[in-house]
Amino acid sequence: MQKLSGKTRSSIKKSYSVENGYPSRTRTLVDDAKFETQVNREIKREFLQEVRRNSTDEEIATEEEAFLFSGGVTLEEAPVPADYSGQAILLLGLKEGLAPLARVLKAVEVGCPSSGVLEPKGERSFGFSRQNLKGKVLHLESRTSLRRDETHDVLLELEMTRESLLQLLKSIRNSQALTRMEIVHEEIVGFKEPWYPRHVSELDNCNHILTKFEPDLDYAHPGFNDKEYRRRRERIANIAFEYKHGEAIPRIQYTEEEVRTWGHVFRQIESLLPSHACEQYNRVFKVLREECGYAPDSIPQLQDVSGFLQRRSGFRLRPAAGLLTARDFLASLAYRVFQCTQYVRHGSAPDHSPEPDCIHELLGHVPMLADQEFAQFSQEIGLASLGATDEEIEKFATLYWFTVEFGLCKENGQLRAYGAGLLSSYGELQHALSGRPQINDFEPGSTAVQEYQDQDFQDVYFVADTVRDALEKFRRWVSAGLSRRYEIAYDPYTSSVRVLDSIDKMKDALFSLKADVGHLSNAVVKMNISSRNSCYACIQYRYMFPTDI
């Protein structure tokens, strides 16, 4: 458990094993997402039961009130102090005009009288003193409601203490003047959305829930009976657990057997690249051979490959002991960080690994991450995952599976592979382009709910016209369907994310964008593009960024 900006984040303590309900003996991002959803539901149910069992407050009726009452979201974490102040956004549905709103605002800023906020005196009493409920109204919006049982929707942004917000909710919960009351967002306890890193250095906080697929935990693992292999895996895993942001990635002295295993897969894959891999992959693979030591008799070091990626696309590598939970793995992509293992699969099974290893990462993922458009696609999946619900994480993980891992594209009327799971597996790469499996057009809505299997080659693959086509379709899908009520943008200057939930924050983001578009506008002029097109570009620039912004 770690302290994060006044709040705590607890690790998932339930192990990823078949005995505990894990759905498969092989580790995949989709299985992780589904298992994490299951575990989170169990934790939440147990937590709410315990809070209500131990509470002496008979007025605790909703999940939100239970979280505010306890000051946390799990039994293990230290509670947020009752006087800890933060922001919260409420959505109210009013039945009979805006008159009740004035009493809510008075209660927030002055204090709640002994009777209920919205009812005449005597109808509902909680005995709150005025000094206990002081807060600030930061923003207020109202509009005519589209619902038949309401006259108005009201969006109310507040700054209050944990205790005061709880008392306000209890006071107005059963009001006859309201049809509904919903907490849209809150930054006090953090129960409305999962924690996510706000700066690239906070990826260090994801490491404590990194779960290792230990060969000694599963008798079906190829290395189960190899004690030396198990000890080596543990030593390499410890490098990842001890790694901190900003450090150089430690180098691994690979054994002769590990290099032979790498070389076996390398030669097989290289023989299929001209006829099976997409143009972007083939172009970068040649450069990796020249600059990063990609060769059948040498396993590249992560530090060298990370530097190469940063120069090409801004991505960097971070050592991982195994497969992160889906939420934390996707969050890393938002910062153009790829969690990469350093261990090699067991030599007795060179053509298949039950979990990601450096052969899969270096041969499958790295060449495509060096491509600008693919890097953007990967990052936008990561950005969309920040603050997403468990159900949305499952969809993102599934979509990642059928694109980044097993995606196909078209080149000159022919199918080509861009997915890492294909480009690191000789057998599956042949299978995918054999004409036997079902090939569907990539549409994010259907792809994200497609059933998959991980015990054999895939039965279904999805093909996009290009990587850019996949990116544009993904953008439209996220824009129309993501439940998060604000946008998140990445700031490459500070390696942090911006939460765009106010006009002022949008102006800050526009300031940086204005400079970039200004450079493009100047370039149009200096390149002596036709005067008509040049004038059009300048007009567009001035329209997008008036001088008063």
N, C-alpha and C positions, 0 to 999 in steps of 0.2 A: 504494500500500500504506500502511495506517495502523495505528498502534499502538492496541490496544483492551484496556485492563485487563490488561496483562501478556501479551497475545497480539496477533497481527497478523492483519489481514484483507486479502486480496489481491483485486484487481479481476479481472473476467473480461476477458482481453485479446483474445479472439477476437471479431472484429467481427460485427455482425448483418447479414450480407449473404448473398445467394443463393449466391455463390461459396464461402462457408464453411459451407454447409449450412443456412442459415436457410430455413425452409419457405415463405416467402411474401414478396412485395414490399410488402405492407402490414403495418403493425405492429399486433399485437393482444396482449392479455395472455396468451391461451392459447398462441399461438406462442412468446412469450417464455419461458413456463414450460417448454415442451417443449424449446426450444433450450438453455435453461439447464441442464436435466437432462442433455442430451447433452454439453454442454461440461464439466460437473462430472464426468461419468463418464470422459471423456477425460483430464482433469487428474488424477483419482485414479489411473487406470491408469498414466499416465506417471510419476507420483510414486512409486508403489509399485515400479515396475520400476527406477527410478533408485536408490531406497533399497537394494533388494536387490542391485543391481549393484555399488554402492559399499560395501556393508557388509562388514566383516571378521568379523562375528558370525554364525557358521553356525547359531545357534539362533533367528534371526529367522524365524518360520514363519507368523505370522498378520498380517492387516492391522493389528490393534490394536498388535501388537508393533512393526511397522514405523513406525507413527505415533509411538509412545513413544520408539523408538530415535532417530528423526530430530528429535523435538521440534517438529514442525510438520505441517501438512497440505498444503502446496504447496512446490515447490522454491524459490520466490522469497522466502518469508517467513523472517525471522530465527528460529532455533530457540529454544524455551523452554529455559532453563538446566536442566541435569540435576538441580540441587538445588531447582528450583521446586516448591513444595508446593501441593497442592490436593486436592479431594475426588473420590472415585470410588465408584461403587456396583457391586458384583459380585453376580451371581446364580449360585449353585452348585447343582448337582444331585448329591446323595450317594447312593451305591449301597447301603452297608451300615451304616446308622445314623450317629450324630453324632460318633463317636470321631475321625474325621479332622479335624473342625472345630477341635478343641482345638489341634492342631498348626498349623493355619493361623493361628489367633489368636496363638499364641506366636511364630510367624514374623513376623507383622505388628508386634507390640509390642516384641519383644526382638531379633529378627534371625533370619535364615535360616541354619541350619547348613549345613555343606558338602555334606551329602547332600540329596536332594529333601525337600520339606516333608512330603509325605503318604506316602512310601514308607519302608520300613526302610532303614537305612544301607547304602549301596553300590549300591542299585538305580538311582539317578539322581543324578548329581553335577554341580553347576555351579560349585562353589568360591566361593560367596558368603560374605563375612565377616559376622558378626553385626551389626557397627556400620553396615553399608551398607543395612539394610532396616528401620530403625526407623520406625514409623508409629503412628497412633492408630485405634482402633476407635470410631466415633462412634455406630453403631447396628447392631443385630443382630436379625434375625427368622428364625424357622424354622417350617416347617409340614410336615405329611405331604404327600408329593408325590402328584399325581394320575397320574403316569406309572408304567407297569408296571416299568420298569427302574430306578426310583429309590425310596428310602425317604423322603428329605426334600428339600425346597427350602430354600435358605438365602439370605437377602438380607443382604449385608454392606456397610455404608457405612464407608469408610475415609478417612483423611487421610494422604497419603504424598507423597514426592517423585516426580518423573517417573522417575528411575532406579530407585528402590525398587519402584514399581509394575511396571515392566518386568521386573525380576528375579523378583518374586513370580509374575507370570503365567507366565514361562518355567519356574519351578520346579514349578508345579502343573498345567501345561497337559496333560501326558500321564499324569497320575496314574490309577492303576487304581481309586482310590476315588471318582473323579468320572465322571459320565456327560456332564456339560457344564459349561462355564464361560463366562458372558456378561458383558461390561461393559455395564451398563444405562445408566450415565451417568458422565461424568467432566468435571472442570473444570480439568484440568491443561494438556492440549494442545488440547482442544476438537474432537476428531474424531468424537465420537458424535452431535453435533447441530450444525447450522449456527449461526454467530453471529447474534444478533438484538439490536436496540437495547433497552436497559433503561430509558432515559429519553428523553423527546421530543427533547432536544438532540442525541442521538446519531443522529437522522435526518440530521444533517449528514454522517455517515460513509457514508451510502448514496449520496450524490451522486456519488462518484467512479466508480460503475459505471452511472451514468445514460448511456444511449446515445442519441445524437441521430440521428433519421432525416433526414440531410442531403439536401436536394434535389439537391446535386451528386454524390451517391453512386449515384443511381438515375435512369437516363434516362427511366423511365416516370413519374417524379414530375412533376406539372403545372408546378412551378417550376424544372425542370431547366435550361431555356434562358434563364431570367430572372436575370441576374447581380445586379441590384439587390435582387431578392427574396431571393436566397441570402445576400447581405451583411446584409440586415436580419434574417433568421432567425438568423444567427450572433450579431449584436449582442444580440438578445433572449435567445438561449440563454445567453450569457455572464452575463446578470443572474441566471439560475437557478443557474449553477455557482458564482457568487460569493456567493450568498445564504447567510446563517447564521441559525440559530434565534434568535428574539427581535427580529430586525430588521424594520422596516417594509418591506412589499413595494414596490419601486420602481414608479412609475407609467409607463405607456407612452403616448406621444403617437401615437395611431393615425392613419394616413393616410386620405385621402378614399376611396381604393379599398378599404381594409380596412373602413371603416365601411359602404360600399355592399354589400360581401359579407356582412357581419353583418346589415344591414337586409334583404337578400334572403331569407336563411334565417329571420330573426325573423318577418317578415310571413307567410311560408308556414306556419311552425309555429303561430303564434298563431291562424291561421284554423281549425286543426284541434283546438285544445285543448278546447273545450267538448264535443265529441263523441268524442274519442279519449283524452284524458289522464285519469288518476285524480283523485279529489277532492282528495287531499293536494297534488298538483302544482298544480292550478288555484288552490287557496287561497293557496299561497305565492307563485305567480307574480304575483298581483295586488299583494301586499305588496312584492315586488321592484321592481315598476314604480314604486311610491310612494316607497320608501326607498333604493333602490340605483341609480336611474337606468336601469333596464331600459327601453329604447325603441329603435325601429328606426333612429334616427339617432344613437345613442350607445352605445359599447361600455363596459360597466361596468369599473371598476378592481378588481383582485383585493383590494387592501387594504380597500376599502369593503365588498366582498362578504364577505370573511373576518370582518370585525367583525360583520356582520349574522348570519352563521352562528353565531358564538360566542354571541351573545345568544339565538339560537333553540334550538340543539341542542348547543352545545359544540364543534362542528366548526370547524376553521380551514383556510385555504388556505396552500399553500406553492408558490412558483414552481418550475416544472419545465421543462427544456429539451426534453423529449420524453417517451416512455414508459419508465418505470423497468423494470428486470427485475421479473418477477412477485413474487418474494419480497420485494423492498424496497418495492414499491408496496403490497402487502397489509400489510406491517409498519407502514407509515405509518397505515393505517386503524385499527390497534390504539390509536393515540394520538389518534384523531379528527382526523387530519390528512389532507387530500386534496391530492395532488400535481397541480397545475393549470398547464397551459401558458398562455403569454401571446401567442403568435404566432397569426396568422390564416391560414387556408388560402389558396392562390393564387386570385386573382380569376377566373382562366379556368375554374375548376371549383368554383363556389360550392356546388353541391349534394352534393359528396362530397370528403372529405379522406382521403388514404391513411394518416394518423396522427392521433391526437387533437389538436385545436386548441382555442382558447379558446371558439369558438362551440359546440363539442360540450360542453365543460366547463360553461360558464355557462348554456346553455339546457337541457342534458340532465341534468347531475349536481346543480348547486347547488340548484334548487327542492326536490328530494327529500331532499338532505342537511339541509335545514332542518326536516324532519319528525322528531319524536322517535323514533318506532318505526323508521323507515327508517335513521336515524343509528345506532341501537342494532344493527340488523341488520348494517350495514356494519362497525361496530366489532368485532362478534363474529366476523365472517369474518377480520378482521385479527388478533384475539387467537388464534384457532385456528391461524393460519398461523405463529406464532412458534415456532421450533424444529421445525417440521414437516419431514418428509422431502421429497426432490425429487418423489417420486411423489404425495405428498399436496398439494404446492403445485400440481401440474398439475390435480388435482381441484378445489382451491379456485378456481383461475383459471377453469376451465371453468364451475363453478357461478356464479362472479361474472359471467361472460359471459352466462349464460342468466337471470340475475336482475337484478342491478344495471344491466347494459347492455341486456338485451332481455327483461326480465320483464313479464308480464301479470298482472292481478288481476281480480277480479269486483266489479262494483257494480250492485246492483239487477238481477241476472241478465244484465248486459251485460259484455263484455270491455273493459277499459281498460288503458292502458299506464302503467307506472311506470319502465321501463328507460330509461337515458339515451341509448342508441343509437337508440332509437325516437323519443324526444322531442326529438331534434336532427336528425332526418332526415324530411323531408316524405314522400318516396317510401316509405321502409320503414314509417313509422307508418301510412300508408294500407294497405300490403300486409299488415301484421300483423293488422289487424282486418277484412280483406276476405273472410274465410271460405275463402281458397285454401290457406294453409299448414296444416300439421299442428299441432294444439294438444294438448299433453299436460298432465296434472296434474303439478304440481311435487312431486317426491319427490327429496330430495337425493342418495340413492344412485344413482338412474338419471340424474339431471340431470348429475352430476359426471363421468360417463363418456360423455355424449352427443357424437357426432361433430358438428362444426360446419364451416361454410365461410364465408369472408370475402370472396369475390369478387363476391357478389351478395346479394340479400336472403336472410334465413334461411329454411330449409325447415321448421324445427321451432321452436316456441315453447313455453314452459312457463308455466302459469297457476296462481297461488295464490289461495285464497279472499280473503285480505287480506295486507298486509305482515306483520302479526303472525303470521298462519298460517305464512308462510314462515320467520319467525324461530324459532317454536317447533319446526317440523320440523327446521330446521338445528341447533338446540341438541341435540335428541335424537340426530340423526345423528352429530354430533361426539362427544357423550358416549359413544356405543356403539362408535365406530370409530377414534378418533384414537390413533395409536401413542404419542404423548407420554405419559410416565408421571407427569405432574404437571399441576396446573391453573395457569393464569395469569390473574390478575385485574388490572384497571386501577385505579390509585389517582389519582383526579382532583385530590387535594390537592397531590400532588407531581409530577404528570404523568409518572409512572413505572409500571412493571408490577411486580406482586408474584408471585414464584414460590412457589406454595403447595405445598411439598413436605415440611413438617414440622408437628407439632402446634403449636409455638410460633408459626409464621407464620400458621397458621389462627386462633389466638387473637387475634393482632394484627388480622387482617381482621375477625373477629367483633366486636372492640371498636368499630370504626367502624360496622359494620352495626347493632350494638345501639343506638347513638345514633339512627340513622335510624328504626329500628322503634319506638323510644321516642317519637319525635315523632309517628309515625302513631298510636300507642296513645293519646297525649294528645289528638290531634285527634279520635279517636272519642269520647272522653269529653266534650270541649268542644262537639262538634257535637250533643250530646244525642241521639245515636242510641239506639234502644230499649235498655233496660237489659239485656235478654237478650243482644243482639248485642254491647253494650259489654263485658259481663262475659266473653263468649266471647273477644273480642279481647285483653283483658287476660290471660286464662288462657293463650292462645296465646303471648303475648309472654313471660310468665314461664317457660313451658315451653321456648321456644326459647333463652332467655338467662337461665339460673339465675345467682344472685348470685355464685357462686364462679368464674365464667369470668373 
